[in-house]
Amino acid sequence: MIRPRGTKHPGGNVADLRTLAHLTADAALTAAPDRQRTVLDAAKRLHDIADGLERRKRKSLEQVAVAELPANATAYEIHHSRRRQATRVGAEVYLPGWSATARALPNVFLRSALFAATRGVQADSADLLAGGSTGPVAEEKIGTFKDTTMMFSGYRLCQFDRLVYSTCLEYYRDLPICPEESLQYQRTTFYEFASRLGNSYSVKAHRAIRASLLRLSFAHVRIRQERMNIEVPRLLSVKFEGSESVEGFKGRDALLLRVTTSVAELFGPGAWTAVENDAARYDGLRGWLANFYAGHAQPKPLPAELLHQLCGYGPSKSNFRASLVRALEKLKDPFTPACCRVASYHFSKESKTIYVVRTAWVA
């Protein structure tokens, strides 16, 4: 049958296609004997096309970053959905569910130079932004894999900021995150926040946390991945209640945190990783490598130059290999959490490629 140009293909509707398949099969009963097999084959072909469309539709729905459930969804439905991805239940949006013994972040953050493996930002803490003489970046491209583009505005971030940000998300592990228009904050104290970080409280820790939260509150990220644009206007919003001067800092000073639904778009199926708390607390290049490799399912050779760009180590390449070897040797320690413990690694003959194998991949 020839369809007039511009008419809708019946395959666009699975139900219509199945109806047509049934009608075709019925027609085979009255067809001439020499035509019955051809008509039945046509009916089977229509059924196969309908099945294929249904599978693609189901797969497409599964790939939506934020799953949709009705407001009256059962606890089982919600739990099952949140095991894989962020989930909207009625009007409320939840991040994926992860264990209290781990920290979760989007893979696009862990596999890029967003949280750079440099101590420069953290060490230069002369003011509350810990930016010293370095001001905010208007907009710059962050090192990522070729299938992703990330544009960043704000104060440069480091591995300590990764830990602080994942700790902020912990406050929403069992609670819905805030709608963009909401002004609701999660309230805590600097003492409690430092404890969640895994540190004891001190004025020095207070100052470092405050500086990190301010850096994160200025961070604006735009991502292009899998033909989709995702924008996170702010990684978080923060308010402080207490002294503005270091001399007056107290552990009981209030800390108000707010993370909005734009972040949920980064927590789609297979797009996030939960890393054991001990490994999440690693700093520097060891911290970046631990969190980077924890989210991979199998080993893959990577150009050393690409790894240098992805980790945000800095412009100098002269000592990167030595630093990389030291960090990987630390990750081979038997006390390293299983999620990121390194079994072996080796460079190619020309030292241009490195192949890292986690113990979990050879078990």
N, C-alpha and C positions, 0 to 999 in steps of 0.2 A: 504494500500500500504506500502510495506517495502522499506525504503530508504537505499541504500548502505552506509556503515559507512564512515563518512567524508564528505558526501554531505551536503549542506546548507539547513536548514529547511526553507520552504517557508514562515513561520511566521516571518522570519527575515526581510521581505520586506512587508510592509502593502499593497502597491499597488498590488503586486503579489497575496497576500492572498485574497484581494477583487475580483480580476479577477477570481481566482479559485472558490470563493463563487458564483459568477454570473454563471460560467460555470456549476457548480454543480446544481444550481437552474434550469438552462436550461435543464440539463440532466433529471431532474425530470419529464419534460413534456413528454419525450419519454420512461420513465421507466414503467415497469409493474405496474398495479394498486396497487398490494400489496407491492411494493417497493417505491412508490412515497413519502409516508410520511417519510420513513427513509432517502431518498435522500434530501428532503426538510429540515429535521432536521439537516442533515450534512451541508447544505448550510448556515442555520441560525447559526450553531455553528462556522463556518468559519468567518462569519460576526462578531460574538461576539468576537472572538479571535482578529480580525483586530481592532475592536473598543478598546479592552483592550490594545493592543500594542500601538495604537495611543495615548491613555490617558497617558500611562506610558512614552511615548516619550515626550509628551507635558509637563508632570510633571517634567521630567528630565531636559528639557530645562529651565523650570521656576526656577529650583534649581541652575542653573549655577550662580555663584556669580556675574559676570559682564555680563549683557545682551548685545547682539550684535544688533546694528541697522545700516542700510546703511548710507552712508554719506549724502544722500538726504532725510533722514527721516524728517517727518513733525514735527513742534513744538509740536503738540498734541501727537504724538508718543513718542517723547523724554520726555515730561512732564509726560505722563502716565507711562513710564518705570522707570523714576527716582523717582516716588512716592514709588516704592518698593525696588529698589536696584541700585547699581552702574551700569553705562551704557556706553558702547563704541559706539560712533557715528562716523563711518568711522575710522579714526586713532586716534580720541580724546576720552579720558576716563573721565567721569564725576562721581563724588560722587552722592549719592542719593540727592534729593531735600528736604530740610526741611525749616521750617519757620525761619524768622529772629529773632523770639522771643525765639528760642530754640538753644541748642547745641547738636550735634550728635557725637556718638562714637560707635564703634563695641561692641556688647554685650560681646564678649570674653574679652574685656578690662574692662568692667563695672562689670563683674561677676567673677573677679579674683583679686589676690593680686598684679597685675601689678602696679596700682596706690594705694599704701598702705595707710591704714587709720592710719597713724602715722605722728606725727609732727617732728620726729627725723631728717629726711633728711632736711626738711625746716628750722628747728631751728638751725641746725649746719651749718651756712653759713659763715664760716670764710674765705673761698676762693671763687673764681668765680664759681666753680663747686658745691658749697654748700655741699660738701661731707666731709669737715673737714679731720679728720684722716682716714675716711673710703674711701678706694679706689674702683675702679670699680670691678664688679663681672665678672669673666671669663665666667662662665655659670652656671646658677642655675635653678632648676625647680620652677615655680611660682604656688602658690595655685590656683587650678581651680576645677570645677566639674569633676567627674570621666570620663565623655565622652570627655574630652579635656586634652591635654598635652601642656604646654607652657614652653619653655626654653628661658631664658632671659640672655643677656650679657649687661654690661654697669653699670652706676651709678644707684643706687636704686631710684625709683620714688615715689612721694607722691601725695596727693590729689590736691595740688597746680599745680603740673605738669599735672594732668588731665585737669584742667581748662585751662592752657596755651596751651596744645595740641589741645583741642577742639576749642580754639580761633584761632589757626593756620589753622585748617580745615575750619573755617569761610571764610578765604580768597579765598577758592576754592569752595564756595557754588554755585557760578554762573559761575565759570571758569573751564576749564578742568585741571586736575592735570598733573604733568610733566611726560613725558616718562622717563624711567630709564636712558637713555643715554643723556637726555637734561640737560643743565646747566642753564636753565631759572629760575629766582627767582621772587617771589612777593615782591615788595618793599613797605615798610611802615616806620613809625617812632616809637620810644619808647613811645612818647606821645599818638599817635593814638592807639597803641597796648594796652597801659594801659587803655585807654578809653573803648576799646572793652571788656577788662577783666571786666569792671565795677568798676574800681578803678580810683582815681585821680592820676595824675603823681607826683612822688617825686623821689629823688635819691634812697631812700630805695626801692621803687617799681621798679625802673630801674634795680637795682642790683638783685632783686629777679627774675625779668623776664629774665634777661641775664643768671643767674645761671640755671634757669629752662630750657631755650632753649638749653644751653650747655649739660645739663643732657640728654635731649630728643635726641639730635643729636648723642649721643654715644649709644643710646638704640638699641639693635638688638634683634628681636623676632622671634622665630620659633614655629609654632603651628601645632599640629596634631589634627584634628577634622573630624568626619564623614569620616574616611578612606582617608582623604586628608591632604597633607602637604602644609603649607603656610609659606613662609619666608618673613619677612620684614627686609631687611638689615639695614635700618635706618628709624626710625619713621619720621625724618625730617632732612634737612640740613639747616644750618644757617650761615649767614655772618653779621658782624657788621662794620659799618662805623662811626667813631667818636673816642672819647677818650677811651683809654684802662684803665684809672685809675678812681676810684670813684670820685675823686675831679673834674674831667673834664666832668662827665656825663651830658648830656643835653637832654631835651625832643625831640629836633629836630634830634638827632643822628639817622642815618638810620639803618634799620633792614631789612635784606633780607631773605626770607623764601622759602623753596622748599620742597614740598611733592610729592612723586612719585607714579606711578601706582601700585606698589606692595601693597599699603595700600587698594586699591579698592577691592581686593580679600576678605577683611574682611567685606565688606558692601553688602553681598548677601541678598536675600529675608528673612525677619524675623531675620536677623543677626545683626541689629543695632537698636539703640534707640535714639530718639530726646528728650531731657530733657529741660524743661522750664529754661530760663536763671537764674532766682532767685535760683532754686534748684541746677543748675549746679555750682553755686558759693559757695555752702555750703562746708565747710572744715571738716577735721577730720573724725571721725566715722559717724557723722551725714551726711556728704557729701557722703561717700561711700554707706551708707544704702539707702539714697535718690535715688541715681543713680542706685543702684543695683535693688531695687524694682520697679522703674519706668518702667523697660523693661519687667516685668512679666505680663501675662494676667490674672492670677488667683492666689489665695493664695496657699501656699504649706508648710507643716511643714518641718523644716530643723533642723538637729542636731546642737546644739549650738557650738559644737567643729568644725564642718565643716564651720560654719559661721566665726568662729575665724580664721580658716586657709584661707578662701577666702578673708577676708578683710585685711589680712596682718597687723593685730593689733600689732604683736610682739610676742616674746616667752612667755611672762607672761600671764597666764590664770586666776590668782587670782582675778584681778579686772575687767576682761572682762565683766562679767555679769552686774556689776554695771554701767560700761561705756555704755554698750548696752542699758540698761534701760533708762539712761539719754538721749542718742541720740534718742531713739524711742519716748520718752516723748516730746522732742523738735519737732519731726516730726508730733506730734498730734496737734500742734499749728494751730488754724484756718487760720492763715495767710500763712501757708505752701502751696506752689503751689499744685494744684489738682493732678498733675502727680505722686506725692510721699507722699501725706498727709496720715498719718496712722490713721485708725479708731480705731483699737484695736490690742492688742497682748497678748499672754499668753504663759507661759511655761508649759511643761508637768509636771506630778506629780513628776517625778524624776529630773526635771530641765534639762533634757538632750536634749529636743527638744523645739523649739520656733515656734509659729504660728503667723505670722503677716498678718493683713488684711488692705489693703488700702481703703480709702473712696470710690474710684472709683469702687471697686469691690462689694460694697454693695449698690450702688446708684440704 
